[in-house]
């Protein structure tokens, strides 16, 4: 009986230890835009929910986040109130994210915070987040015009609006695009489109792109390359480019899944990463049938989804004690991104004009997939 009692006590202790470890495992909260603003970001969070179940909490920003910043603060505040949440991944870190995170930091200092594609000043986001992931928007100021020239462009149209041009990386990239186009002998056209968060909303902005793109082609010729800084504009822009036979070097968020499936009528389920090669193959087939082979391109993997998935995998390692909360293991993070991309991904720390390096603000860049 004595041995049995000792055994039962040991078993109870083991169960309690397992219970403590399980409770301490923690959850990752992922905040994304809605499907109408960016389907890939939304689907990437759903992919993590499907893989990890209750360890992932997925919520969305309001569609009109520019006018509903108090709601953004409330969303993050509710997440902060859950003691089981140990990591917060925000994709995209739209304007107002800093204020929302400041509210969280008033009561929590134990949450691992990741910003994806931030739209506020780099020094400010670097103070708040442990990791910031960004496609190398600045270097795209060179790579996108170069790719446009390779596709045959003689004119380059850049669609944006004042809110986006107030974002440092995007405005710097636009200026670099203008300079690179001048260097390459390409005419640069700085075109203003309606803000999708404005009075006419997403439908109004999309209708503008559908109507204005053919006018630009009529004015500048079929060898005109088009680029828009906004996710919601990619579907109508691809549609208009294909209809006119123009050039499309890259979506704002580089990916074979961003804009292409919907614009081309593909029955692609973005919740599954297994369909990527199918989407690429079908896109190439349709574009060839439409007579625009060699006129459109993108990156070979969905960068927005890569950021969510890679940072979630890294955050779980932080929560589970495999990685330090405060000391970034950049090599491990790069590996987490590479595991999703199935190609090597190396990030580069941001260095500002004064040569100050931000070791937690990391840029990613890839080559092009031309259809």
N, C-alpha and C positions, 0 to 999 in steps of 0.2 A: 504493500500500500504506500509505503514511504517513497519507493522508486516511482510509483505511478503519480504521486503528488508532485514530485520533482519534475517529471516529464511534462505534466499538465502545466506547471508553472513556466517551464522553459518554452513550451509551445505558445502559451499566452503572451509571453514576452516577445517571442519572435513575431507573432501576429501584430502586436502593438507596434513593433519597430517597422514592419512593413506598412502598417497603416499610417504611421508618421511620415515615412518616406513618400507614400502615395499622396498624402495631403500636401506635403511640401513640394511636390512636383510642379505645381503651379500651372497657370494658363497663359496663352498668348492672345491678346486682343488685336485684331486687325481692322483698321478703319480704311475703307476705300470709297471712291466715288461710286455713284449709282451706275446701273447698266447704261442709261442714256448718256452719261458723261464719258464713261470709259468702261466698256464691257470686259476688257482683259483684266483690269485691276479687280473688278468684282469677281470674275471667274477664278482668278488666282487665289483669292481668299476662300472661295467655295471649295477649291481643290484641296486646300489645307484642312478645311472642316471635314471633307470626305476622308482624308488620310488619318487625321488625329482625333476626330470626334469632339468630345467635350473639352479637350485641352485647347480648343480654338474658339474664340468668341468673335463673330464677324458683325460689324455694324457699318453703316454708311453715312457719309456727309450728306447734308441737304443739297438738292440740285442747285438751288440758288444760294450757294454758300457765301457769296459776296454780301448779300443782304440779310443773311441769317447766321451771323457770327455768334450771337448769344446761344443759338441752338448748338453750334459746334462746341462751345464751352460746356454746355450741359451734357452733350454726348460723352466727352472725355471725362467729365466730372463723375458720371455714373460708372464709368469703367474704373476710375480711381477708387470708388467706394467699395469695390469688390476686392477683398484682401487676397483672393486666390490668383488674381491677375498679376503676373510678374514681368510681363513684357508687353510693349505697345508698338505696333508697326503701323505707320500711317502712309498710305499710298493712294492718292498723292497728298503731299503736305502742302495743301493749297493755302492762299492768304487767310490768316486767322488761326492757323495751326499753332503758332507760337503762343498766342493768348490762351488758347485752350490748354496747351501743355503747361503753361505757367500756373493755371488753376490746379492741375494735377500735382505739380511740384510743391504746392503749398502744404500738401498732406502726405505725399509719398516720395521717398527718395530711394526706394528699393526696386523701381521698375526700369527694366532695360528698354530704352527708347530708340526706335529707328525711324528716320524720315526717308521717304522715297520721293524723288523728284520735287525738292522743296522750291517754293515760289516766294520766299522771303530772303532777306539779306544773309549771305553766307556766314558772316561772323555771328549773327544772332542765332541761326539754326545750330551752328557748331557748339554754342554754349548750352543748348538744351538737349540735344540728342547724343547718344553714345555713338551711333553710326548714321551717316547720311549717304545714301546711294543716289547717284545721278548719272544718266547717260551723259557722255562728254559733250554737252551742248556747245561748249566753246570751240572745241576742235572741229565740231560739225560745221562750224562757219567756214572751214576749209574743205572738209571731205564732201559735203553735199554739193557745192558748186562744181567740184572736180568730177563727181559722179554725174552730175547733170550734163557737163561737157562731154563725158564719155558716152552718154546716151544721145548726144547730138544737139544739145540745147544751144540756141543763139540768144535767147532771152530767158530771164529768171524772174518769176513773179512770187513775191513773198507776201502772203496774206496774214495779217494779225490785227490787233486792236490795242488801244492805250493800256488796258489793264495788263496784258501780257508784256507789252513793251516797258512796263515799269519793273518787270522782273529782271534783275541784273544779268543773269546768264543769257536770257533770251535776247535782250537788247544788244549785249556784246556780240552774240552770235550773228544777229542781223547785220551789225556793222561789219563784221568780218566777212560775211557773205557778200556784201556790197564791194568790199575791197578785193576779195578773191575773184568775183565776177569781172571787175575792171581789169584785173591782171590777166584773166583768161580771154578777154575780149567779148564777154557776155553782157548784154544790157540788163541792168538790174531795175526791177519795178517794185517799189515799196507800196503795197496796196492795203487799204484799211477795210476790214470787214466788221460786221456787227458783233458785239460781244454776246456769246450764247447765254451769259447770265444777266443780260440786259432786258429791256422791255419786250423785245420780240422773241426772246428765249432761244432755245435750241432750234425749233422749227424755222424761225426767221433767219437765223444765221446759216442754216443749211440751204434754205431756199436762195439766199443771196449767192452762195458759192455756185449752186447749180446754174444760176442765171448769169453770173458775172464771168465765170471761166470761159464759156464760149465767146463772149465779147472780147476777152483778152486774146484768145486764139485768133479771132477775126482781125484784131488790130495788129498783133505782133507776129502772127504766123504759127504754123503747126509745130515748129521747132521751139516751142516755149515750154519751159519747165515750171512746175507749180509746187509750192510748199506752203503749208499752213501750220501755225503754231498750236492749233486747237484740236483736241481729240474728236469732238463732235462734228468737225468739218471734214474729216478724212473720207467718210463714205460718199458724200456728194462730190468731193473733189476727185476721187478715183473714178466715180461714175462719169463725171464731165470730161476728165482726161481721156478715158477710154472712148467715149462717144466722139470726141473731136480728134483723136489721134495724137494728142500732145504728149508731154513727158512728165513723169512723176518719179523723182529720184528716191524719195523716202517719206514715210509717215512721220508725224511729230514724235510719236513713240515707236521707234523702229521695231517692226514685227511682221511676219507673214500673216498674222491673225488680225492685225489692226486695220480695219476698214475693208480689206480685200474680200473676205467671205461675204459680207453683207452687200457690198457694191456689185459683186459678180454673181450673187444669187446662189452661193454654195451652202449646202445644208450642213455646215460645220458646227459641231458641238464644242464650244470653247471650254467647257468644263473638263474636257479630257485632253491631256497632253499627247495622247497617242495618235491624234489625228493630224499632227503638224505636217508630216511628210505628205499626207493625202491632200491637205490644203495647198501646199506648195505645188504639188503635181497638177492638181486641178486648176489652180490659178495660172500656171504656165500654159496649160492646154487651152483655157478659155481666151487668154490674152493673145495667143497665137491665132486662134480662130477669128478674133476680132481685128486682126491685122496690126497689133501694136507690140509684137514680139520685140524685145530689146529696148522698150521705151519706158518700162516701169521697173523699180527695184526697191529693196528694203534690206533689213538685217536678217540673218538666217534663223534667229530665235526671237520670241516675244520678250523684249527687254522689261516691260512692266511686270509681266508674270514672273520672270526670272528674279526680279528684285523682291517680290513678295515671298516667293517660295524659298529662295536662298537665305533671305534674312530670317524667315520663320525657322528654318532648320538650324541656323546659327543661334537664334534666340532660345530655342529649346535646349541647346547645349549649355547656354548660360544658366538657364533655370535649373537644369539638372546638375549643375556644379562642375561641368567639364571644362568650362571657360570662365575666366574672371569677368565680373560685371563691368569693371572700370578699365581693364587693360585689353584693348582690341587685339585679337589675333587675326591680322589681315590675311595671312596665308590660308588660314582655315576658312575665313569668309570667302575668299576667292575660290576655294575648293567647293564650298557650298553652292556658289553661283555656277561654277563649271559643271558640277554634277547635274544641274538642271539643264544647262545649255548643251551638254554633250560635246562641247568644244572648250578649249582653254579660255578662261576669262581672267584677265589681270586688271586690277583697278589701280588708279593713279591718284594720289592725294592732290587736292586743290591747292594751288599756290597763287596768292593774289598779286596785285601790281607792285606791292612793296616787298615781294619775295617771302612773305609769311606763309608757311605751310600749315594746312589744316589736316592733320593726320586722320581725323575721323570723317572727313568729307571726301568721298571717293568717287572718281569718274570712271566710267566703263565705256569702251569703244570697241566696235567690231567692223569687219569688212562687209561688203555688199553681196546680196543675192540678187542677180539680175534675171528677170523673167524673159 
